[in-house]
Amino acid sequence: MGPLASADFLAKLIAATPATRDAEHIPVIVWSVPQIPDRLAAIEGRGASPVPMMLEALHAMARCGAIEAVIACNTAHHWYPELVAEGGLPILHIADAASAAIARVAPRGGTRIHRVALLATRGTHAAGFYAPRLAAHGQRALEFDERLQQECIDPAIDAVKAHRLDAAARHLADAIARSATREVDTVLLACTELPLAYAALVVAAGAPAVPVIDATAALAEACVHAWRGRFPVGAATEPFLPTGATQR
C-alpha cells in the first residue's frame, strides 16, 4: 500500500534470510498497489473499504503460486479475519510477529507487565488488534496520547509518505523522547512508515536509549521462520524451482 513501506519490508526480508547464494532466498510475489483505498478513512467511515482490492490481490497471488501472505501495513490488519476467511491464503499477522519480537528481548520472569509505547496510525489504535497479542506475552500498550499522535506520529507518517525523511525523523525523535518519560520499557514502531523515519533518525542522531522494536523487521523475521519451517535450505520440494534447474 505504502510503496516505501513495501520496499522496506522486502529489503528486511532479504536481510533476515540466512542465505549464502541466490537460490537460498525466499521466492516472493510483491503486490504493490498504492491506490488501495485509505485504511484510516475506511475505519472512520469516511471512505471506501480496502477489502475488495486486498482480496483481489490475495486471489491473484494465490493463482501465481503463493502459499502464504504478509501485509506490509499494520492498519490493514483491522480486516485480518475477513482477509483470512475469504482471501484463500494463510496470512502472518504483524502484531503476532511484533509482540513475539518484544518477548525475545524483554526480561523474563516475575509478574511485572512490560510497558510498550505503541506508535501507530489512529486506525491501528482504533482497531485494537495489538492489545490482546501484547497481553499474551505479558505486555501492555500505554494509553493512547492524542497530543503525541497529533504533534508527532501523524506528521512523521505523513512526512514519510511525502518522502521527507529528515522531517519524519525529527517528529519520531520527539515521539520517542516523550514516550521515554512515561516509564516505557520498549517503543514499538507499529506503522510500516515509521521504521523509515527511524532509519533516518539513527543516521542523523544515533539510536535512542530506549529499546525500539520495528514491526516490519519482526514480520520479515517471522516470514523467514515460517518459510524455513516448510522448506529447509536446499529442499527438493521448494516451489518455483524448475525440475533440473541449477541453483546458484
PLY file of the C-alpha trace (Angstrom):
ply
format ascii 1.0
element vertex 248
property float x
property float y
property float z
element edge 247
property int vertex1
property int vertex2
end_header
0.00 0.00 0.00
2.66 2.50 1.02
5.30 1.92 -1.68
8.27 2.86 0.52
6.96 0.60 3.28
6.61 -2.28 0.81
10.17 -1.78 -0.41
11.40 -1.58 3.19
9.73 -4.88 4.04
11.27 -6.60 1.02
14.75 -5.31 1.91
14.32 -6.53 5.51
13.07 -9.91 4.31
16.21 -10.33 2.22
18.43 -9.17 5.08
16.75 -11.59 7.52
17.19 -14.61 5.25
20.30 -16.66 6.16
21.27 -17.27 2.54
24.70 -17.76 1.03
23.54 -17.80 -2.60
20.60 -16.53 -4.63
18.73 -19.85 -4.66
18.52 -19.94 -0.86
16.37 -16.79 -0.73
12.59 -16.90 -0.47
10.66 -16.60 -3.74
8.40 -13.57 -3.37
5.44 -12.12 -5.24
5.05 -8.41 -4.46
1.67 -6.73 -4.97
2.36 -3.02 -4.51
-0.75 -1.02 -5.34
-0.79 2.41 -3.63
-4.31 3.06 -4.95
-5.88 0.66 -2.44
-8.38 2.84 -0.52
-7.14 4.67 2.56
-7.34 2.38 5.57
-7.90 5.06 8.21
-10.67 6.71 6.20
-12.40 3.34 5.87
-12.15 2.58 9.60
-13.57 6.01 10.45
-16.40 5.62 7.91
-15.10 8.39 5.66
-14.02 6.29 2.69
-14.37 3.09 0.72
-13.33 -0.25 2.14
-9.92 -1.54 1.02
-11.08 -5.14 1.41
-12.21 -5.81 -2.20
-8.86 -4.73 -3.65
-6.95 -6.60 -0.95
-8.92 -9.77 -1.65
-8.24 -9.31 -5.36
-4.52 -9.14 -4.55
-4.62 -12.28 -2.40
-6.51 -14.23 -5.06
-4.12 -13.11 -7.78
-1.07 -14.08 -5.75
-2.59 -17.46 -4.94
-3.08 -18.07 -8.66
0.60 -17.20 -9.17
1.62 -19.90 -6.71
1.89 -18.08 -3.38
1.34 -20.33 -0.36
1.32 -17.71 2.40
0.93 -13.94 2.59
2.06 -10.99 4.66
0.68 -7.45 4.62
3.21 -4.63 4.99
0.62 -2.33 6.57
-0.33 -2.51 10.24
-3.66 -0.72 9.86
-4.84 -3.15 7.17
-4.82 -5.91 9.80
-8.10 -4.44 11.05
-9.64 -6.63 8.34
-7.44 -9.66 9.07
-10.29 -12.10 9.92
-12.13 -11.26 6.69
-8.97 -11.44 4.59
-8.05 -14.84 6.01
-11.58 -16.16 5.62
-12.02 -15.03 2.01
-8.52 -14.49 0.62
-7.58 -18.10 0.03
-4.16 -17.80 1.74
-2.92 -18.01 5.32
-1.61 -14.62 6.46
1.12 -14.00 9.02
-0.15 -11.34 11.45
2.21 -8.41 12.00
1.10 -7.92 15.62
1.86 -11.56 16.43
5.34 -11.08 14.97
5.93 -7.79 16.79
4.76 -8.98 20.22
6.92 -12.10 19.86
9.90 -9.91 18.95
9.38 -7.82 22.10
9.15 -11.01 24.18
12.51 -12.18 22.86
14.28 -9.09 24.24
12.13 -8.41 27.33
13.29 -9.57 30.78
11.83 -12.93 31.72
10.22 -13.95 34.99
8.26 -12.05 37.60
4.78 -10.58 37.38
5.59 -7.09 36.14
3.81 -6.05 32.94
6.17 -4.94 30.15
5.12 -1.42 29.14
5.07 -0.72 25.40
4.79 2.65 23.66
2.68 1.71 20.64
3.48 4.23 17.91
0.93 3.64 15.17
-1.75 5.18 13.00
-5.03 6.25 14.51
-6.61 3.38 12.62
-4.39 0.79 14.28
-5.16 2.26 17.71
-8.88 2.27 16.93
-8.82 -1.30 15.58
-7.38 -2.60 18.85
-5.79 -5.77 17.49
-2.45 -5.17 19.22
-3.81 -5.25 22.79
-4.66 -8.98 23.04
-1.49 -10.01 21.24
0.70 -7.92 23.53
-1.17 -9.23 26.57
-0.48 -12.82 25.51
3.23 -12.07 26.06
2.83 -10.14 29.33
2.95 -6.76 27.58
0.63 -3.75 27.66
0.49 -0.67 25.46
0.44 2.74 27.09
-2.84 4.62 26.88
-3.39 6.47 23.62
-2.00 10.02 23.77
-3.91 12.35 21.44
-1.37 15.14 21.72
1.53 12.81 20.89
-0.42 11.47 17.93
-1.31 14.90 16.60
2.07 16.57 17.13
4.47 13.70 16.39
3.11 10.47 14.93
0.70 11.77 12.30
3.28 14.29 10.98
6.01 11.62 10.92
3.86 9.24 8.89
2.77 11.99 6.51
6.38 13.08 6.02
7.46 9.55 5.06
4.63 9.29 2.55
5.84 12.59 1.05
9.43 11.23 1.08
10.59 13.90 3.55
12.58 11.55 5.75
14.54 14.24 7.61
11.30 15.81 8.83
9.90 12.38 9.66
12.99 11.61 11.73
12.60 14.79 13.77
8.96 14.05 14.56
9.74 10.45 15.50
12.65 11.50 17.72
10.25 13.77 19.61
7.73 10.92 19.94
10.33 8.52 21.32
11.68 11.12 23.76
8.18 11.87 25.06
7.39 8.16 25.37
10.58 7.56 27.36
9.32 9.95 30.07
6.33 7.64 30.65
8.42 4.79 32.11
8.16 2.79 28.93
10.16 -0.44 28.51
10.00 -0.69 24.73
8.95 1.55 21.86
7.13 -0.37 19.14
7.12 1.11 15.63
3.70 -0.25 14.67
3.25 1.61 11.40
5.31 0.47 8.43
6.21 4.08 7.57
7.83 4.69 10.96
10.85 2.38 10.52
11.86 4.51 7.53
11.76 7.58 9.77
13.67 5.66 12.42
16.45 4.73 9.98
16.86 8.41 9.11
16.84 9.26 12.83
19.63 6.78 13.61
21.76 8.16 10.78
21.26 11.73 11.97
21.46 11.33 15.73
22.19 7.73 16.66
19.91 5.19 18.33
17.87 6.36 21.34
18.49 4.88 24.79
15.08 3.21 24.99
14.79 -0.14 23.16
12.94 0.15 19.83
11.23 -2.74 18.04
10.48 -2.49 14.33
7.26 -4.35 13.45
8.31 -4.53 9.80
11.57 -6.29 10.68
9.69 -8.58 13.06
7.29 -9.54 10.27
10.20 -10.24 7.92
11.82 -12.50 10.52
8.53 -14.33 11.08
8.23 -14.82 7.33
11.71 -16.38 7.14
10.92 -18.64 10.11
7.65 -19.79 8.54
9.28 -20.42 5.16
12.20 -22.39 6.53
9.78 -24.40 8.65
8.21 -25.56 5.41
11.29 -25.70 3.21
14.71 -26.26 4.78
17.58 -24.86 2.74
18.09 -26.94 -0.38
14.82 -28.87 -0.01
13.95 -30.59 -3.27
10.28 -29.68 -2.80
10.96 -25.96 -2.73
8.47 -24.34 -5.14
9.27 -22.14 -8.12
12.43 -24.14 -8.85
12.05 -25.89 -12.24
12.95 -29.56 -12.37
16.61 -29.96 -13.18
17.40 -26.27 -12.61
20.82 -25.40 -11.28
20.84 -23.46 -8.01
23.27 -20.54 -7.92
0 1
1 2
2 3
3 4
4 5
5 6
6 7
7 8
8 9
9 10
10 11
11 12
12 13
13 14
14 15
15 16
16 17
17 18
18 19
19 20
20 21
21 22
22 23
23 24
24 25
25 26
26 27
27 28
28 29
29 30
30 31
31 32
32 33
33 34
34 35
35 36
36 37
37 38
38 39
39 40
40 41
41 42
42 43
43 44
44 45
45 46
46 47
47 48
48 49
49 50
50 51
51 52
52 53
53 54
54 55
55 56
56 57
57 58
58 59
59 60
60 61
61 62
62 63
63 64
64 65
65 66
66 67
67 68
68 69
69 70
70 71
71 72
72 73
73 74
74 75
75 76
76 77
77 78
78 79
79 80
80 81
81 82
82 83
83 84
84 85
85 86
86 87
87 88
88 89
89 90
90 91
91 92
92 93
93 94
94 95
95 96
96 97
97 98
98 99
99 100
100 101
101 102
102 103
103 104
104 105
105 106
106 107
107 108
108 109
109 110
110 111
111 112
112 113
113 114
114 115
115 116
116 117
117 118
118 119
119 120
120 121
121 122
122 123
123 124
124 125
125 126
126 127
127 128
128 129
129 130
130 131
131 132
132 133
133 134
134 135
135 136
136 137
137 138
138 139
139 140
140 141
141 142
142 143
143 144
144 145
145 146
146 147
147 148
148 149
149 150
150 151
151 152
152 153
153 154
154 155
155 156
156 157
157 158
158 159
159 160
160 161
161 162
162 163
163 164
164 165
165 166
166 167
167 168
168 169
169 170
170 171
171 172
172 173
173 174
174 175
175 176
176 177
177 178
178 179
179 180
180 181
181 182
182 183
183 184
184 185
185 186
186 187
187 188
188 189
189 190
190 191
191 192
192 193
193 194
194 195
195 196
196 197
197 198
198 199
199 200
200 201
201 202
202 203
203 204
204 205
205 206
206 207
207 208
208 209
209 210
210 211
211 212
212 213
213 214
214 215
215 216
216 217
217 218
218 219
219 220
220 221
221 222
222 223
223 224
224 225
225 226
226 227
227 228
228 229
229 230
230 231
231 232
232 233
233 234
234 235
235 236
236 237
237 238
238 239
239 240
240 241
241 242
242 243
243 244
244 245
245 246
246 247
